[in-house]
Amino acid sequence: MTTTTAVGAPKDAPTAKKKKSRDRSERAAYLYLIPAYVVFGFFLLYPLLHGVWISLYDWDGLTPATWVGIGNYTSAISDPMLLKAFSHSAVLIVFYAVIPILLALLLTGVMTHATKLKRLSFFRVVIFLPQVVASVVVATTWTAIYAPDGVLNKALSLVGLEAVTRPWLGDFAWALPAVGLIGTWVEIGLCLVLFLAGVSQIEPELYEAARLDGASAIREFFAVTLPGLRPQIAVAMTLTVVAGLKSFDLIFVATRGGPGTSTTVPGFEVYHRAFDLNQVGSACAVGILLTVVILIVTTLIQRIDPGERA
């Protein structure tokens, strides 16, 4: 039997009204998201689905296409050139992600204990500067540095290391590491800014407790700073690994995949197949495979942060 108030209205009436009001607010919130969904669908989802559709055809971009089903995918997976391109991306991940994150963590530990140093903000800006410079400008600048008569070889000659000088981007063994070092220079600023922002969110009481326990600066870093930066490390790894996997502009401007095929990567392989070989269907298949690899890798990386699994 329903309990009533003095005026005879059910007690659960206000609750029902609140629920209806909440449902109405949620519907209104979804209406505000419609423009974002439209942009996402038109500029991201539709091109992706259209790329999947094209990847099922043998098409040169001009003449009528021929249905091949998953033939482009099977040939791409068994293509040694594509496997080599993915192996080059794995090497670039070391330069784009592993080295920048380690160096940024080192700099973060130093900067958090170097509060008395002057012009510290200036150094932060200088380190972050490559992130705001266009990739084409970065690649062109480093191409000049790596040139046979460039700054790097001149500096080596001045210190008596003429035997070490070489055309860095034209050397089969050193071209890929040379491009990777450009990625290191670009990505370290992003990682540093993320880590410094993360340090500012760590409770100061944790550092005070560590100092009271007599912890050294190194132990304080591993006991307090590093665990507190797990979310930022996950974000940095996601952004830098994706940058390494989808690298194209630096390769295109600096080496165009050369010398030979020593710096080819999946992104450049997509361009090469589509515009040099006129294999648009195969190029789309490679692009879809690269997208799948990126999704798998980023999903695995996000498991570093416990908050991502909640």
C-alpha positions in Angstrom: 0.0 0.0 0.0 1.4 3.4 -1.1 2.2 5.8 1.8 0.9 9.3 1.2 1.8 12.7 2.5 -0.6 15.1 4.1 -2.0 16.3 0.8 -2.4 12.7 -0.5 0.5 12.7 -3.0 2.8 9.6 -3.2 6.2 10.0 -1.6 8.0 8.7 -4.7 6.5 11.4 -6.9 9.4 13.8 -6.4 11.8 11.0 -7.2 10.0 10.3 -10.5 10.1 14.0 -11.4 13.9 14.1 -10.7 14.4 11.1 -12.9 12.5 12.6 -15.7 14.4 15.8 -15.4 17.7 14.0 -15.4 16.7 12.0 -18.5 15.7 15.3 -20.2 19.1 16.8 -19.3 20.9 13.8 -20.7 19.0 14.0 -24.0 19.9 17.7 -24.2 23.6 16.9 -23.6 23.6 14.4 -26.4 22.1 17.0 -28.7 25.2 19.2 -28.0 27.3 16.3 -29.1 25.6 15.9 -32.5 27.9 18.5 -34.3 31.0 16.6 -33.0 29.6 13.3 -34.2 28.8 14.8 -37.6 32.4 16.1 -38.0 33.8 12.7 -36.8 31.6 10.7 -39.1 32.2 12.9 -42.2 35.9 13.5 -41.8 37.1 10.4 -40.0 34.6 7.5 -40.1 33.5 7.8 -43.7 37.0 8.1 -45.2 38.1 5.1 -43.1 35.1 3.0 -44.3 35.6 4.2 -47.9 39.3 3.2 -47.6 38.3 -0.3 -46.4 36.0 -0.5 -49.5 38.7 0.5 -51.9 41.1 -1.9 -50.3 38.9 -4.8 -51.6 39.5 -3.8 -55.2 42.4 -3.8 -57.6 42.4 -0.2 -58.8 44.9 2.2 -60.3 42.8 5.3 -59.5 41.6 5.9 -63.1 40.3 2.8 -64.8 37.4 0.6 -63.6 38.3 -1.4 -60.5 38.3 -5.2 -60.2 37.0 -6.9 -57.1 39.8 -9.0 -55.4 38.3 -9.3 -51.9 41.0 -9.8 -49.3 43.6 -10.4 -52.0 45.3 -7.0 -51.3 45.6 -7.9 -47.6 47.0 -11.4 -48.2 49.6 -10.0 -50.7 50.5 -7.2 -48.3 51.0 -9.4 -45.3 53.2 -11.7 -47.3 55.1 -8.9 -49.0 58.7 -8.8 -47.6 59.0 -5.0 -48.4 56.0 -4.2 -46.1 57.4 -6.5 -43.4 60.7 -4.6 -43.7 58.8 -1.3 -43.5 57.2 -2.3 -40.3 60.5 -3.5 -38.9 61.9 0.0 -39.6 58.9 1.5 -37.7 59.8 -0.7 -34.7 63.3 0.8 -34.8 61.9 4.3 -35.1 59.7 3.6 -32.0 62.9 3.3 -30.0 64.0 6.8 -31.2 60.5 8.4 -31.1 59.2 6.9 -27.8 61.8 5.0 -25.7 64.7 7.5 -25.8 62.6 10.7 -25.5 60.6 9.3 -22.5 63.8 8.2 -20.7 65.5 11.5 -21.3 62.4 13.5 -20.4 62.2 11.5 -17.1 65.8 12.3 -16.4 65.3 16.0 -17.1 62.1 16.0 -15.0 64.0 14.6 -12.1 66.7 17.3 -12.5 64.3 20.2 -13.0 62.2 19.3 -9.9 65.3 19.6 -7.8 66.8 22.6 -9.6 64.2 25.2 -8.6 67.0 27.7 -7.7 68.3 27.7 -11.3 67.6 30.9 -13.2 66.0 30.9 -16.7 64.5 27.4 -16.1 61.4 28.3 -18.0 63.5 29.4 -21.0 65.0 25.9 -21.2 61.6 24.4 -21.1 60.5 26.6 -24.0 63.6 25.7 -26.0 63.1 22.0 -25.5 59.5 22.2 -26.4 60.1 24.3 -29.5 60.4 21.5 -32.0 56.8 20.5 -31.3 55.5 23.7 -32.8 57.8 23.8 -35.8 56.4 22.3 -39.0 57.7 18.8 -39.8 58.8 19.9 -43.3 60.9 22.7 -41.8 62.4 20.2 -39.2 63.2 17.7 -41.9 64.7 20.3 -44.2 66.9 21.8 -41.4 68.2 18.4 -40.4 68.9 17.4 -44.0 71.2 20.4 -44.2 72.8 19.4 -40.9 73.4 15.8 -42.1 74.7 16.9 -45.5 78.3 15.8 -46.5 79.3 19.5 -46.0 76.8 20.1 -43.2 77.3 21.3 -39.7 77.6 17.8 -38.2 80.5 16.7 -40.4 82.3 20.0 -40.0 82.0 19.7 -36.2 83.4 16.2 -36.3 86.3 17.4 -38.5 87.1 20.2 -36.1 87.6 17.7 -33.3 89.7 15.4 -35.4 87.1 12.8 -36.2 87.2 13.0 -40.0 87.1 9.2 -40.2 83.6 9.3 -38.7 82.2 11.8 -41.2 79.8 10.4 -43.8 76.7 11.4 -45.8 74.5 10.4 -42.9 71.2 10.2 -44.8 72.9 8.5 -47.8 74.5 5.8 -45.7 72.6 2.4 -45.8 73.5 1.7 -42.2 73.1 5.1 -40.6 70.2 6.7 -42.5 67.5 5.1 -40.3 69.1 6.0 -37.0 69.8 9.5 -38.3 66.1 10.0 -39.1 65.3 8.5 -35.7 67.4 11.0 -33.9 65.3 13.8 -35.6 62.3 12.1 -34.0 64.0 12.0 -30.6 64.7 15.8 -30.9 61.1 16.5 -31.8 59.4 14.3 -29.2 61.5 14.9 -26.1 59.8 18.3 -25.6 56.3 16.8 -25.6 57.3 14.2 -23.0 59.0 16.8 -20.8 56.0 19.1 -20.7 53.7 16.2 -19.9 55.9 15.0 -17.1 56.4 18.4 -15.6 52.7 18.9 -15.6 52.3 15.5 -13.9 54.8 16.4 -11.2 52.8 19.5 -10.3 49.8 17.2 -9.5 51.7 15.0 -7.1 50.9 15.8 -3.5 53.8 17.7 -1.8 53.3 15.8 1.4 54.6 12.7 -0.4 57.9 14.4 -1.1 58.1 15.7 2.5 57.5 12.2 3.9 60.2 10.8 1.7 62.7 13.4 2.8 61.8 12.9 6.5 62.6 9.2 5.9 66.0 10.2 4.6 65.4 9.3 1.0 68.0 10.5 -1.5 67.0 12.4 -4.6 67.3 9.2 -6.7 65.2 7.1 -4.3 62.7 10.0 -4.0 62.3 9.9 -7.8 61.7 6.2 -8.0 59.5 6.1 -4.9 57.4 9.2 -5.4 57.8 10.9 -8.8 57.9 7.8 -11.1 54.7 6.1 -9.7 52.9 9.5 -9.7 53.7 9.9 -13.4 52.1 6.7 -14.6 49.2 8.4 -16.3 51.5 10.9 -18.0 53.9 8.1 -19.1 50.9 6.2 -20.6 49.9 9.4 -22.6 53.4 10.1 -23.7 53.9 6.5 -24.8 50.7 6.6 -26.8 51.5 9.8 -28.6 55.1 9.0 -29.3 54.6 5.4 -30.4 51.8 6.5 -32.7 54.1 9.2 -34.1 56.8 6.6 -34.8 54.3 4.1 -36.4 52.7 6.7 -38.7 55.9 8.6 -39.5 55.8 9.9 -43.1 56.7 13.5 -43.5 60.2 13.3 -42.1 61.0 10.3 -44.3 59.4 11.8 -47.4 61.4 15.1 -47.1 64.7 13.7 -45.8 65.2 10.4 -47.6 62.1 9.4 -49.6 62.6 5.9 -48.3 66.3 5.7 -49.4 69.0 5.0 -49.8 67.5 2.0 -51.5 64.7 0.9 -49.1 66.7 1.4 -45.9 64.2 4.0 -44.5 60.9 2.9 -45.9 58.1 2.9 -43.4 54.4 1.9 -43.7 53.3 5.4 -44.2 55.7 6.0 -47.1 54.8 2.5 -48.5 51.1 3.8 -48.7 52.3 6.8 -50.7 54.6 4.8 -52.9 52.0 2.2 -53.8 49.3 4.8 -54.5 51.2 7.5 -56.4 54.3 5.8 -57.8 52.9 2.3 -58.6 49.3 3.3 -59.1 48.1 0.5 -56.8 45.4 2.4 -54.9 43.7 -0.7 -53.6 46.9 -2.1 -52.2 47.8 1.2 -50.7 44.5 1.4 -48.9 45.0 -2.2 -47.6 48.4 -1.2 -46.2 46.8 1.9 -44.6 44.1 -0.2 -43.0 46.7 -2.7 -41.7 48.7 0.2 -40.2 45.5 1.6 -38.5 44.8 -1.8 -37.0 48.4 -2.1 -35.7 48.2 1.4 -34.2 44.8 0.6 -32.5 46.3 -2.7 -31.0 49.5 -1.0 -29.8 47.7 2.0 -28.2 45.2 -0.3 -26.4 48.1 -2.2 -24.9 49.9 0.9 -23.9 46.8 2.4 -22.1 46.8 -0.6 -19.8 49.9 1.0 -18.1 47.5 3.5 -16.4 45.1 1.7 -14.0 42.7 4.5 -14.5 42.3 3.5 -18.2 40.9 0.1 -17.1 38.4 1.4 -14.6 
